[in-house]
Amino acid sequence: MKQIFILIRVIVAITLITLGVNNLSEPSNIDVAIGVFEIILGLAIVFKPITNLFKKI
């Protein structure tokens, strides 16, 4: 069950990072700020499961 939860978190993080990178190319400053926030949020979401995985190994 934990692996499924971690997989869902990783998929959500990849989606957030992808959307954030897409917003970086927008001409609006607000869209760029939202893109940077999405990238940071995606990295924070994916960082925690990866560190837990390496602690188990």
PyRosetta script that sets phi, psi and omega in degrees:
from pyrosetta import init, pose_from_sequence

init()
pose = pose_from_sequence("MKQIFILIRVIVAITLITLGVNNLSEPSNIDVAIGVFEIILGLAIVFKPITNLFKKI")
pose.set_psi(1, -38.5)
pose.set_omega(1, 179.7)
pose.set_phi(2, -66.1)
pose.set_psi(2, -36.4)
pose.set_omega(2, -179.9)
pose.set_phi(3, -65.1)
pose.set_psi(3, -36.3)
pose.set_omega(3, 178.4)
pose.set_phi(4, -66.3)
pose.set_psi(4, -41.5)
pose.set_omega(4, 178.5)
pose.set_phi(5, -63.5)
pose.set_psi(5, -41.9)
pose.set_omega(5, 177.9)
pose.set_phi(6, -65.0)
pose.set_psi(6, -40.9)
pose.set_omega(6, 178.3)
pose.set_phi(7, -62.2)
pose.set_psi(7, -42.0)
pose.set_omega(7, 178.1)
pose.set_phi(8, -63.8)
pose.set_psi(8, -41.5)
pose.set_omega(8, 178.6)
pose.set_phi(9, -63.2)
pose.set_psi(9, -40.0)
pose.set_omega(9, 179.6)
pose.set_phi(10, -66.9)
pose.set_psi(10, -40.6)
pose.set_omega(10, 178.6)
pose.set_phi(11, -64.6)
pose.set_psi(11, -42.0)
pose.set_omega(11, 177.6)
pose.set_phi(12, -63.6)
pose.set_psi(12, -40.7)
pose.set_omega(12, 179.6)
pose.set_phi(13, -64.6)
pose.set_psi(13, -42.7)
pose.set_omega(13, 178.7)
pose.set_phi(14, -63.4)
pose.set_psi(14, -39.5)
pose.set_omega(14, 177.7)
pose.set_phi(15, -64.3)
pose.set_psi(15, -43.8)
pose.set_omega(15, 178.7)
pose.set_phi(16, -63.0)
pose.set_psi(16, -42.5)
pose.set_omega(16, 179.6)
pose.set_phi(17, -64.8)
pose.set_psi(17, -40.7)
pose.set_omega(17, 178.8)
pose.set_phi(18, -63.1)
pose.set_psi(18, -45.4)
pose.set_omega(18, 178.2)
pose.set_phi(19, -65.5)
pose.set_psi(19, -37.0)
pose.set_omega(19, 178.6)
pose.set_phi(20, -65.0)
pose.set_psi(20, -42.6)
pose.set_omega(20, 178.4)
pose.set_phi(21, -66.2)
pose.set_psi(21, -35.8)
pose.set_omega(21, 176.8)
pose.set_phi(22, -63.9)
pose.set_psi(22, -38.1)
pose.set_omega(22, 180.0)
pose.set_phi(23, -72.4)
pose.set_psi(23, -19.8)
pose.set_omega(23, 180.0)
pose.set_phi(24, -65.6)
pose.set_psi(24, -25.0)
pose.set_omega(24, -178.2)
pose.set_phi(25, -88.8)
pose.set_psi(25, 1.3)
pose.set_omega(25, 179.9)
pose.set_phi(26, -76.8)
pose.set_psi(26, 149.4)
pose.set_omega(26, -179.0)
pose.set_phi(27, -76.2)
pose.set_psi(27, -17.4)
pose.set_omega(27, -176.8)
pose.set_phi(28, -82.8)
pose.set_psi(28, 137.3)
pose.set_omega(28, 178.9)
pose.set_phi(29, -66.0)
pose.set_psi(29, -33.7)
pose.set_omega(29, 179.6)
pose.set_phi(30, -66.7)
pose.set_psi(30, -40.9)
pose.set_omega(30, 178.1)
pose.set_phi(31, -64.3)
pose.set_psi(31, -38.0)
pose.set_omega(31, 178.3)
pose.set_phi(32, -66.6)
pose.set_psi(32, -41.4)
pose.set_omega(32, 178.4)
pose.set_phi(33, -63.9)
pose.set_psi(33, -41.1)
pose.set_omega(33, 176.9)
pose.set_phi(34, -64.1)
pose.set_psi(34, -39.4)
pose.set_omega(34, 178.2)
pose.set_phi(35, -62.7)
pose.set_psi(35, -43.5)
pose.set_omega(35, 178.7)
pose.set_phi(36, -64.4)
pose.set_psi(36, -41.8)
pose.set_omega(36, 178.3)
pose.set_phi(37, -62.4)
pose.set_psi(37, -41.1)
pose.set_omega(37, 179.3)
pose.set_phi(38, -65.1)
pose.set_psi(38, -38.9)
pose.set_omega(38, 178.4)
pose.set_phi(39, -64.7)
pose.set_psi(39, -45.6)
pose.set_omega(39, -179.7)
pose.set_phi(40, -64.0)
pose.set_psi(40, -42.5)
pose.set_omega(40, 178.5)
pose.set_phi(41, -64.2)
pose.set_psi(41, -41.6)
pose.set_omega(41, 178.2)
pose.set_phi(42, -63.4)
pose.set_psi(42, -41.6)
pose.set_omega(42, 178.1)
pose.set_phi(43, -66.0)
pose.set_psi(43, -37.9)
pose.set_omega(43, 178.2)
pose.set_phi(44, -66.4)
pose.set_psi(44, -38.6)
pose.set_omega(44, 179.8)
pose.set_phi(45, -67.4)
pose.set_psi(45, -39.7)
pose.set_omega(45, -175.7)
pose.set_phi(46, -83.5)
pose.set_psi(46, -21.7)
pose.set_omega(46, -176.8)
pose.set_phi(47, -69.1)
pose.set_psi(47, -41.0)
pose.set_omega(47, -176.8)
pose.set_phi(48, -63.0)
pose.set_psi(48, -49.5)
pose.set_omega(48, 178.9)
pose.set_phi(49, -64.5)
pose.set_psi(49, -33.4)
pose.set_omega(49, -179.7)
pose.set_phi(50, -68.0)
pose.set_psi(50, -41.1)
pose.set_omega(50, 178.3)
pose.set_phi(51, -65.9)
pose.set_psi(51, -38.4)
pose.set_omega(51, 176.9)
pose.set_phi(52, -65.2)
pose.set_psi(52, -37.3)
pose.set_omega(52, 179.2)
pose.set_phi(53, -64.5)
pose.set_psi(53, -43.5)
pose.set_omega(53, -179.5)
pose.set_phi(54, -71.1)
pose.set_psi(54, -27.4)
pose.set_omega(54, 175.9)
pose.set_phi(55, -67.6)
pose.set_psi(55, -33.4)
pose.set_omega(55, 179.5)
pose.set_phi(56, -73.4)
pose.set_psi(56, -28.1)
pose.set_omega(56, -179.5)
pose.set_phi(57, -83.1)
pose.dump_pdb("model.pdb")
